[in-house]
Amino acid sequence: MQLLFLIIKRTELVDNIMKALAAAGVHGGTVIDSVGMAKSISSMDNLPTIGFLREMLKGEDPTKKGKTIIIAVEDDKVEAAKKAILGITGDLTKPNAGVLFGVPISFALGIN
């Protein structure tokens, strides 16, 4: 079993992502609001490296919140889940498109 994390700024895609996951047989995800680094440092002026970080994060909208989708997926459904997600999000290798990764679950309670 794996815990998949999808971090995405394009919050308008979340409902379609969840529908695509359900259609792929993946159920039981959780969606939480998330704030990226740009938002976190946008109001900090007292640190010497903030100017450098702001330059690195140029192009990111510091006021926009994102979403993090967390889903526990059986190993045999991981590829179907990835395909469903990428079918909605498109190519995640583009800048600011999102991040998808999986972490092995060593044990789980409360998951059917």
Backbone torsions as a table, in degrees:
resi	resn	phi	psi	omega
1	MET	NA	145.6	178.6
2	GLN	-129.2	151.2	172.7
3	LEU	-102.8	113.4	-180.0
4	LEU	-94.3	137.7	176.9
5	PHE	-119.5	128.2	171.9
6	LEU	-121.8	119.7	178.5
7	ILE	-110.6	121.4	-172.5
8	ILE	-144.0	139.9	176.5
9	LYS	-87.1	-26.3	-176.9
10	ARG	-79.5	77.2	-173.3
11	THR	-63.5	-21.3	179.2
12	GLU	-66.7	-14.0	179.8
13	LEU	-88.5	-12.5	-170.9
14	VAL	-58.9	-46.9	-179.1
15	ASP	-60.7	-42.7	179.3
16	ASN	-67.9	-34.6	176.3
17	ILE	-63.2	-45.6	-179.5
18	MET	-64.2	-38.9	177.3
19	LYS	-64.7	-42.1	179.7
20	ALA	-65.2	-39.3	177.3
21	LEU	-63.6	-44.5	179.2
22	ALA	-61.7	-41.2	178.7
23	ALA	-64.4	-27.9	178.5
24	ALA	-85.5	2.8	178.7
25	GLY	86.5	16.1	-179.8
26	VAL	-105.8	122.8	-175.8
27	HIS	-131.4	161.5	171.5
28	GLY	89.8	27.4	178.7
29	GLY	-80.7	163.4	176.6
30	THR	-125.9	138.4	178.0
31	VAL	-117.7	128.1	177.9
32	ILE	-128.6	151.5	173.8
33	ASP	-69.6	146.1	178.1
34	SER	-140.7	154.8	-179.4
35	VAL	-125.4	128.9	-179.5
36	GLY	-84.0	176.2	-177.9
37	MET	-60.3	-38.8	-179.0
38	ALA	-58.9	-44.0	179.1
39	LYS	-65.8	-41.5	-176.9
40	SER	-63.6	-37.4	-175.7
41	ILE	-98.7	-3.2	-174.2
42	SER	-61.0	-28.3	-178.5
43	SER	-101.7	3.1	-179.9
44	MET	-89.4	123.2	177.7
45	ASP	-120.3	-6.7	-171.7
46	ASN	-95.1	2.1	179.9
47	LEU	-104.3	137.5	-174.9
48	PRO	-65.7	-22.5	-176.8
49	THR	-94.4	-0.3	-175.8
50	ILE	-61.4	-41.2	178.3
51	GLY	-58.3	-42.9	177.9
52	PHE	-63.6	-45.5	-179.7
53	LEU	-65.2	-39.5	178.4
54	ARG	-61.2	-39.7	179.4
55	GLU	-65.8	-40.6	178.5
56	MET	-62.6	-36.1	-175.2
57	LEU	-94.4	13.2	-179.1
58	LYS	-54.5	138.5	-179.7
59	GLY	97.1	-17.4	176.3
60	GLU	-85.6	139.8	177.3
61	ASP	-85.0	108.2	-175.4
62	PRO	-71.2	-12.1	-179.0
63	THR	-91.6	-13.0	-175.5
64	LYS	-87.6	126.5	174.7
65	LYS	-88.3	155.1	177.3
66	GLY	-114.2	-169.0	176.7
67	LYS	-130.7	147.4	171.9
68	THR	-119.7	123.8	177.8
69	ILE	-104.7	128.9	-179.2
70	ILE	-121.5	126.4	-176.2
71	ILE	-138.1	128.8	171.6
72	ALA	-85.8	123.7	-173.2
73	VAL	-129.1	133.2	173.0
74	GLU	-61.3	146.5	-177.0
75	ASP	-53.7	-37.6	-177.6
76	ASP	-74.8	-6.0	178.8
77	LYS	-111.1	0.7	-177.9
78	VAL	-60.9	-46.8	-179.1
79	GLU	-63.9	-39.0	177.8
80	ALA	-64.8	-39.0	178.0
81	ALA	-64.8	-45.5	178.2
82	LYS	-60.3	-44.1	-180.0
83	LYS	-62.6	-42.8	179.2
84	ALA	-62.3	-44.7	-179.8
85	ILE	-64.2	-49.7	-178.0
86	LEU	-66.6	-25.7	175.5
87	GLY	-64.3	-26.5	178.5
88	ILE	-96.4	-45.2	-174.8
89	THR	-79.4	-26.9	-171.5
90	GLY	79.1	-161.4	-174.3
91	ASP	-66.9	114.7	179.7
92	LEU	-83.1	0.9	177.6
93	THR	-82.8	-8.9	177.7
94	LYS	-76.1	150.5	-179.9
95	PRO	-57.4	136.9	177.4
96	ASN	60.0	19.9	-179.3
97	ALA	-80.3	-29.6	-178.7
98	GLY	137.8	174.6	-179.9
99	VAL	-135.6	132.4	176.7
100	LEU	-128.6	128.0	175.6
101	PHE	-151.3	159.2	179.8
102	GLY	-122.7	148.1	179.0
103	VAL	-128.4	129.5	178.3
104	PRO	-61.3	141.3	176.8
105	ILE	-101.1	120.1	179.9
106	SER	-81.1	-28.2	173.5
107	PHE	-158.4	159.3	178.0
108	ALA	-151.1	134.4	174.6
109	LEU	-117.2	143.2	177.1
110	GLY	84.7	9.3	177.4
111	ILE	-108.9	127.6	179.5
112	ASN	-88.9	NA	NA
